[in-house]
């Protein structure tokens, strides 16, 4: 039983060394073992490469999103400076825009959801009703209208 555990651990160690730059004293002894080793190494390279690629792609997307935001802030400050806007007003404008951008990030605006354009007329109306009804029923007249329909 201890020999089986040792074989399992050596196999696990060998397979882990195929995915990493580590080395091991277990080497192929014949052509079949060498071919298996090559296949495992190619598989390991493909898996590792796709993993690195997905991380790189995600980081690039994040960088591009942030770059657009940074560019817009830079253009705003440049505009305010070029037009001789006072420091006080520039600060107020910048803070207000920062606040609006933060609020905009928290809530998904309808215009960003392309699939909503595919709704049928009645379904569109029902969706609009549920979105705006909480605000509209604060008005006495519209609240009465809501009860009727």
C-alpha positions as CSV (number, residue, x, y, z in Angstrom):
1,X,0.0,0.0,0.0
2,X,2.9,2.4,0.8
3,X,4.4,1.5,-2.6
4,X,1.1,2.6,-4.3
5,X,1.2,5.9,-2.4
6,X,4.8,6.5,-3.5
7,X,3.9,5.7,-7.1
8,X,1.0,8.2,-6.9
9,X,3.1,10.9,-5.4
10,X,5.9,10.4,-8.0
11,X,3.3,10.6,-10.8
12,X,1.8,13.7,-9.3
13,X,5.2,15.3,-8.9
14,X,6.1,14.4,-12.5
15,X,2.8,15.8,-13.9
16,X,3.3,19.0,-11.9
17,X,6.9,19.4,-13.3
18,X,5.5,19.2,-16.8
19,X,3.5,22.5,-16.2
20,X,6.3,24.3,-14.4
21,X,10.0,24.9,-15.0
22,X,10.8,22.5,-12.2
23,X,12.7,19.3,-12.9
24,X,12.5,15.7,-11.7
25,X,14.6,12.6,-11.7
26,X,12.0,10.5,-13.5
27,X,12.9,10.2,-17.2
28,X,11.4,8.3,-20.1
29,X,13.1,5.0,-20.7
30,X,11.7,3.9,-24.1
31,X,10.0,5.3,-27.2
32,X,6.4,5.0,-25.9
33,X,7.3,6.8,-22.7
34,X,9.2,9.5,-24.6
35,X,6.2,10.0,-26.9
36,X,3.8,10.2,-23.9
37,X,6.2,12.8,-22.3
38,X,6.2,14.9,-25.5
39,X,2.3,14.8,-25.7
40,X,2.0,15.8,-22.1
41,X,4.6,18.7,-22.6
42,X,2.7,20.0,-25.6
43,X,-0.6,19.8,-23.7
44,X,1.0,21.6,-20.8
45,X,2.2,24.4,-23.1
46,X,-1.2,24.8,-24.7
47,X,-3.0,25.0,-21.3
48,X,-0.4,27.3,-19.8
49,X,-0.4,29.6,-22.9
50,X,-4.2,29.9,-23.0
51,X,-4.2,30.7,-19.3
52,X,-1.6,33.4,-19.8
53,X,-3.5,34.7,-22.8
54,X,-6.8,35.0,-21.0
55,X,-5.1,36.9,-18.2
56,X,-3.3,39.2,-20.7
57,X,-6.6,39.8,-22.6
58,X,-8.5,40.7,-19.4
59,X,-5.7,43.1,-18.3
60,X,-5.7,44.8,-21.7
61,X,-9.5,45.3,-21.6
62,X,-9.2,46.8,-18.1
63,X,-6.3,49.0,-19.2
64,X,-8.3,50.2,-22.3
65,X,-11.4,51.0,-20.1
66,X,-9.3,52.9,-17.7
67,X,-7.4,54.7,-20.5
68,X,-10.7,56.1,-21.9
69,X,-11.7,57.4,-18.5
70,X,-8.2,58.9,-17.9
71,X,-8.3,60.6,-21.3
72,X,-11.7,62.1,-20.6
73,X,-10.5,63.5,-17.3
74,X,-7.4,64.9,-18.9
75,X,-9.4,66.6,-21.7
76,X,-11.8,68.1,-19.1
77,X,-8.9,69.6,-17.1
78,X,-7.3,70.8,-20.3
79,X,-10.5,72.4,-21.5
80,X,-11.0,74.2,-18.1
81,X,-7.4,75.4,-18.1
82,X,-7.4,76.6,-21.7
83,X,-10.6,78.6,-21.2
84,X,-9.3,80.3,-18.1
85,X,-11.9,78.9,-15.7
86,X,-11.2,79.8,-12.1
87,X,-9.8,77.2,-9.8
88,X,-12.9,77.2,-7.6
89,X,-15.3,76.6,-10.5
90,X,-12.9,74.0,-12.1
91,X,-12.9,72.1,-8.8
92,X,-16.7,72.2,-8.5
93,X,-17.1,71.0,-12.1
94,X,-14.6,68.2,-11.7
95,X,-16.1,67.0,-8.4
96,X,-19.6,67.1,-9.9
97,X,-18.5,65.1,-13.0
98,X,-16.7,62.6,-10.7
99,X,-19.9,62.2,-8.8
100,X,-22.1,61.7,-11.9
101,X,-19.6,59.2,-13.4
102,X,-19.6,57.2,-10.1
103,X,-23.4,57.1,-10.1
104,X,-23.4,56.2,-13.8
105,X,-21.1,53.3,-13.1
106,X,-23.3,51.9,-10.4
107,X,-26.5,51.8,-12.5
108,X,-26.8,50.2,-15.9
109,X,-28.5,52.6,-18.3
110,X,-31.2,51.3,-20.6
111,X,-29.3,52.6,-23.7
112,X,-26.4,50.2,-22.9
113,X,-28.6,47.1,-23.1
114,X,-28.9,46.4,-26.8
115,X,-31.2,43.4,-26.3
116,X,-34.0,45.6,-24.9
117,X,-34.4,47.0,-28.5
118,X,-35.8,43.6,-29.5
119,X,-38.8,43.7,-27.1
120,X,-42.3,43.8,-28.5
121,X,-44.5,46.9,-28.0
122,X,-46.7,45.5,-25.2
123,X,-43.7,44.0,-23.4
124,X,-41.8,47.3,-23.8
125,X,-44.8,49.2,-22.2
126,X,-45.0,46.7,-19.3
127,X,-41.3,47.1,-18.7
128,X,-41.5,50.9,-18.7
129,X,-44.5,50.8,-16.3
130,X,-42.6,48.7,-13.8
131,X,-39.5,50.9,-14.1
132,X,-41.3,54.2,-13.6
133,X,-44.4,53.3,-11.5
134,X,-42.6,53.7,-8.1
135,X,-41.8,57.3,-9.0
136,X,-45.1,58.1,-10.6
137,X,-47.3,56.8,-7.8
138,X,-45.9,59.5,-5.5
139,X,-48.2,61.9,-7.4
140,X,-51.8,61.7,-6.0
141,X,-53.5,61.9,-9.4
142,X,-51.2,59.3,-11.0
143,X,-51.5,57.0,-8.0
144,X,-55.3,57.0,-8.5
145,X,-54.7,56.3,-12.2
146,X,-52.5,53.4,-11.3
147,X,-55.2,51.9,-9.1
148,X,-57.8,52.1,-11.9
149,X,-55.6,50.3,-14.5
